[in-house]
Amino acid sequence: MTTILRPEDYGATVGAADSTEAFRRLFAEIAKRSRRDPGGDRLQTPVIIELSGQYTVSGAISFAAASRTQGITVRGAGKRTSEIVMTGAEPLFTNPDTAMGVRFYDCSFRSTNPKASFLYSSSTGGAQDWGFTNCEWRGTWRYGIGLDGPPDKSNCNSEWYFDHCHINGSYDVAWLWSGMTPTIKQQDQFLNFSLRDCKVEFEYGDALRFDRGGSIVVSGGSWIIKGVRPDGGPSRFFNFPAPPTPHADSVQSLLVEGVRFEPRKPMNLVIESAWKGQITFLSCLDDAWAYQPQSAADSYAPHRYFNPGGVRYQGCQLTGRHRVTQTDPPSRQAIVYDQCARTVASRRTKAAFLDLQGAYASSIRISHRDDRDGIT
């Protein structure tokens, strides 16, 4: 039988009063209610946490349990109607390799402290299968969700989905930061992320930063970077830096379909990637601000690749240049544009559209197939 628990039952109050200890008591009660799953080797925690208003907390709340457990649901009455406000410099939630199958519905999370984060998840296999539906993040954060793990044992932190969520606010690092310790090769195992019809409209930072590998599918939604980082550096929707050690071959996959992008400011980027796997954009647009003078500047390159593997754009409307830097001898690398169009007329030649750099730039295989603006 599922149990409904309310923060008020453990001393929380709606409003500005600090309810940290009340939430800690609530989660300690949840850990006590865990019981053995008769069909498996985990614990069951069939509990719904019901949020009825706006709560203020200043310290971390842990999903710790005696063993790996699944079944916790956090449910609100709607974005901003049900909200947890973080005022401290810690993660709002921590998952120490125990909580699996966690679900959040219809609630918001706001930070008033730029050193705060929403969730720090450390995994050797016990942190996986988290889902968020109709949730919102806003305020100022260091990062939103951080995925990490210990040396030689990092594993999973996988199977995450976000459905009709709203990523608002600002992020010093990123809203979703996977592979927080990139020297640990095993963090390539943080895999399988799905974002469906989300409204990613934040002030600055990176939306998705993967310092190790990943397998990511994004479908639909409006993605906007509204402002500029305080230091003037670039914000990005997708940031896949070069790792200190090579990725595994099977963990470098990005598929984006039907998304409308607005980087807005000239320093902001749609993607900056050093992955050697497959990156695909289908029926996407980044030309909403094509009328701005920046779109015609030679320096404006909102899509940037460093020693890429396979890159494909199909049925996309594109603004600015695409920068490809090739410093390694290419082998199987290929970049394909299929039925695409450059919105700015001055970019409708290969020389004007492609910004090829590096010692092996002339060896990159790039093809245009039936592009709607005549590039061949």
C-alpha positions in Angstrom: 0.0 0.0 0.0 1.3 3.5 -0.9 1.6 6.0 2.0 1.2 9.7 1.6 3.5 11.9 3.7 3.3 15.7 4.0 6.2 17.9 5.2 3.7 19.7 7.6 3.3 16.4 9.5 7.0 16.6 10.4 7.1 20.3 11.4 7.4 22.1 8.1 5.6 25.4 7.5 4.7 27.1 4.3 6.5 30.3 3.9 9.9 31.8 4.8 10.5 29.8 8.0 13.4 27.3 7.7 11.9 23.8 7.3 15.2 21.9 6.7 15.0 19.7 9.8 11.3 18.9 9.1 12.3 17.6 5.6 15.2 15.6 7.1 12.8 14.0 9.6 10.4 13.2 6.8 13.1 11.5 4.7 14.4 9.6 7.8 10.8 8.3 8.2 10.8 7.2 4.6 14.0 5.2 5.1 12.4 3.4 8.1 9.4 2.4 5.9 11.5 0.6 3.3 10.9 -3.1 3.0 12.3 -6.0 1.0 11.1 -6.4 -2.5 9.9 -10.0 -2.7 10.7 -10.3 -6.4 14.2 -8.7 -6.3 17.3 -7.7 -4.4 16.2 -4.1 -3.6 14.0 -2.4 -1.1 10.6 -1.0 -1.8 9.6 2.5 -0.6 6.0 3.0 -1.8 5.8 6.6 -0.5 4.3 9.8 -2.0 5.6 13.1 -0.6 2.8 15.6 -1.2 3.9 19.3 -1.4 1.0 21.7 -0.8 2.8 25.1 -0.9 6.1 26.9 -0.8 8.8 25.7 1.6 12.2 27.2 2.5 15.2 25.0 3.3 18.9 25.9 3.9 20.7 22.5 4.1 21.0 19.3 2.2 18.3 16.6 2.4 19.5 13.1 1.8 17.8 10.1 0.0 20.0 7.8 2.1 18.6 4.4 2.9 20.0 1.2 4.4 20.2 -0.4 0.9 19.2 0.4 -2.6 15.6 1.3 -2.7 13.0 2.4 -5.2 9.5 3.8 -5.3 9.7 7.4 -3.9 7.4 10.0 -5.5 7.4 13.7 -4.9 4.1 15.3 -6.0 2.9 18.9 -6.0 -0.1 20.8 -7.1 1.6 22.6 -10.0 4.7 24.6 -10.9 5.3 27.5 -8.5 2.2 26.5 -6.5 4.3 23.8 -4.9 7.9 24.9 -4.5 11.0 24.3 -2.4 13.3 27.3 -2.1 16.9 26.6 -1.3 18.8 29.4 0.6 21.9 27.5 1.5 25.2 26.8 -0.3 24.7 23.0 -0.5 22.8 20.6 -2.8 19.1 20.7 -2.0 19.0 16.9 -2.4 21.8 14.3 -2.2 21.5 10.7 -3.4 24.4 8.6 -1.9 24.1 5.6 -4.3 20.7 4.4 -2.9 17.6 5.9 -4.5 16.3 4.4 -7.8 13.0 4.9 -9.6 12.4 8.4 -8.1 9.6 10.5 -9.6 8.8 14.2 -9.3 5.5 15.7 -10.6 4.1 19.2 -10.8 6.5 21.2 -8.6 9.2 23.8 -8.7 12.7 24.4 -7.2 14.2 27.8 -6.7 17.6 28.9 -5.4 18.4 32.2 -3.8 22.1 31.2 -3.3 24.4 31.1 -6.3 26.5 28.4 -4.6 23.5 26.0 -4.3 22.7 23.0 -6.4 19.5 21.0 -6.8 20.8 17.4 -6.7 24.2 15.8 -6.2 24.0 12.1 -7.2 26.9 9.8 -6.5 26.6 6.3 -8.0 28.3 3.0 -8.2 25.1 1.5 -9.7 22.4 2.4 -7.1 21.4 5.8 -8.5 19.4 5.5 -11.7 15.9 5.8 -13.3 14.9 9.3 -12.1 12.0 11.1 -13.9 10.6 14.6 -13.8 7.2 15.6 -15.2 6.0 19.2 -15.4 8.7 20.5 -13.0 10.6 23.8 -13.0 14.0 25.1 -11.9 14.5 28.8 -11.4 16.7 31.2 -9.4 20.5 31.3 -9.2 22.4 28.0 -9.0 26.0 26.7 -9.2 24.6 23.7 -11.0 21.2 21.9 -11.2 21.7 18.2 -11.3 25.3 16.9 -10.8 26.2 13.3 -11.6 29.3 11.9 -10.0 30.9 8.8 -8.4 34.0 7.4 -6.8 37.1 6.3 -8.6 37.0 2.9 -10.3 33.4 2.2 -9.1 31.4 4.9 -10.8 28.4 3.4 -12.6 24.9 4.1 -13.9 23.5 7.5 -12.8 21.5 6.6 -15.9 18.0 6.5 -17.4 16.8 10.0 -16.6 13.8 11.6 -18.3 12.4 15.1 -18.3 8.9 15.6 -19.7 7.3 19.1 -20.2 9.8 20.6 -17.7 10.9 24.3 -17.5 14.6 25.1 -17.0 14.7 28.7 -16.0 17.1 30.7 -13.9 20.9 30.8 -14.2 23.8 28.3 -13.8 27.4 29.0 -13.1 28.3 25.5 -14.5 25.2 23.8 -16.0 21.7 22.7 -15.3 22.6 19.0 -16.0 26.2 18.3 -15.4 27.2 14.7 -16.0 30.7 13.3 -15.4 31.7 15.8 -12.7 35.0 14.0 -12.2 36.2 13.5 -15.8 39.4 11.9 -14.8 37.3 8.8 -13.8 36.9 6.9 -17.1 34.0 4.8 -15.6 31.8 7.9 -15.6 31.3 7.2 -19.3 28.6 4.8 -17.9 26.3 7.7 -17.0 23.9 7.1 -19.9 20.4 7.5 -21.5 18.9 10.9 -21.0 15.6 11.9 -22.5 14.1 15.4 -22.7 10.6 15.7 -24.2 8.9 19.0 -25.0 10.8 21.0 -22.4 11.0 24.7 -22.2 14.7 25.4 -21.7 14.8 29.2 -21.4 17.5 30.2 -18.9 19.6 33.3 -18.4 23.1 31.9 -18.7 25.2 28.8 -18.2 25.2 25.4 -20.0 22.0 23.5 -20.3 23.7 20.1 -20.7 27.3 19.6 -19.9 28.8 16.1 -20.3 32.4 15.9 -19.3 32.3 12.2 -19.9 30.1 10.3 -22.4 26.4 10.0 -22.7 23.5 8.9 -24.8 21.0 11.8 -25.2 17.7 12.2 -27.0 16.0 15.6 -27.1 12.6 16.0 -28.8 10.5 19.2 -29.2 10.5 22.3 -27.1 11.7 25.9 -27.1 15.4 26.4 -26.1 16.5 30.0 -25.4 19.6 31.5 -23.7 18.3 34.9 -22.7 21.4 36.6 -21.3 25.2 36.5 -20.9 27.5 35.0 -18.4 28.8 37.6 -15.9 32.3 37.0 -17.2 31.2 37.4 -20.8 32.0 33.9 -21.8 29.8 31.6 -23.8 26.7 29.8 -22.6 25.7 26.6 -24.5 22.8 24.3 -24.9 25.1 21.4 -25.4 28.7 21.3 -24.1 30.8 18.2 -24.6 34.4 19.0 -23.7 37.4 16.9 -24.6 38.0 14.4 -21.8 41.4 13.8 -20.2 41.2 10.2 -21.4 39.3 8.8 -24.5 35.6 8.0 -24.3 34.3 4.5 -24.9 33.0 4.3 -28.5 29.4 3.6 -27.5 28.8 6.6 -25.2 28.9 9.6 -27.6 25.4 9.9 -29.0 23.2 13.0 -29.3 19.9 13.1 -31.2 17.9 16.3 -31.3 14.6 16.6 -33.3 12.1 19.4 -33.7 13.7 21.9 -31.4 13.7 25.7 -31.9 16.9 27.2 -30.6 17.6 30.9 -29.8 21.2 31.5 -28.5 20.3 35.2 -28.9 23.7 36.8 -27.9 26.7 36.4 -30.3 28.9 34.6 -27.8 26.3 31.9 -27.0 26.4 28.6 -28.7 24.0 25.8 -29.8 26.7 23.2 -29.4 30.4 22.9 -28.6 31.5 19.3 -28.9 34.6 17.1 -28.8 32.6 13.9 -29.1 33.7 11.4 -31.8 30.4 9.6 -31.9 27.2 10.5 -33.8 25.5 13.8 -33.4 22.2 14.4 -35.3 19.9 17.4 -35.6 16.6 16.7 -37.4 14.1 19.4 -38.3 15.6 22.0 -36.0 15.8 25.8 -36.3 18.3 28.3 -34.9 17.4 31.2 -37.1 14.9 33.2 -35.0 17.4 36.0 -34.7 18.8 35.8 -38.2 17.8 39.5 -38.7 20.4 40.6 -36.1 23.7 41.9 -37.4 25.7 39.2 -35.6 24.2 36.5 -37.9 26.2 37.9 -40.9 29.6 38.3 -39.0 32.3 35.8 -39.9 33.0 35.2 -36.3 29.5 34.1 -35.5 29.6 30.3 -35.3 27.0 28.8 -32.9 27.8 25.2 -33.9 31.4 24.1 -33.1 33.0 20.7 -33.4 36.5 19.6 -32.4 37.8 16.4 -34.2 34.2 15.2 -34.7 33.0 11.7 -35.7 29.7 11.7 -37.5 27.6 14.9 -37.6 24.3 15.1 -39.5 21.8 18.0 -40.0 18.6 17.0 -41.8 15.8 19.4 -42.7 17.3 22.2 -40.5 17.2 26.0 -40.9 20.6 27.4 -39.8 22.1 30.8 -39.0 25.8 31.7 -38.8 28.7 29.5 -39.6 29.6 26.0 -38.5 33.2 25.7 -37.2 35.0 22.4 -37.4 38.5 22.1 -36.0 40.4 19.0 -37.1 43.8 18.6 -35.5 43.9 14.8 -35.8 44.2 12.9 -39.1 40.5 12.0 -39.9 39.6 8.4 -40.6 35.8 7.7 -40.7 34.7 11.3 -39.9 31.8 12.6 -42.0 29.6 15.7 -41.8 26.3 15.7 -43.8 23.8 18.4 -44.5 20.6 17.0 -46.0 17.7 19.3 -47.2 19.0 22.1 -45.0 18.9 25.9 -45.6 21.0 28.8 -44.5 18.7 31.7 -43.6 21.2 34.5 -44.2 21.8 34.8 -47.9 25.5 35.6 -47.6 26.1 32.1 -46.0 24.8 30.1 -49.0 28.2 28.9 -50.2 30.5 26.4 -48.7 33.3 28.9 -48.2 31.0 31.3 -46.4 29.1 28.7 -44.3 32.0 26.4 -43.1 34.7 27.7 -40.9 37.3 24.9 -41.2 40.3 25.1 -38.9 43.3 22.9 -37.9 46.1 21.1 -39.7 43.8 18.5 -41.2 40.8 20.7 -42.1 41.1 20.0 -45.8 40.7 16.2 -45.2 37.3 16.4 -43.5 34.5 14.7 -45.5 31.6 17.2 -45.8 28.6 16.6 -48.1 25.4 18.6 -49.0 22.4 16.6 -50.2 19.5 18.4 -51.8 20.0 21.4 -49.6 17.2 23.9 -50.1 19.5 26.9 -50.6 21.5 25.3 -53.5 24.8 24.4 -51.8 26.2 21.2 -53.4 
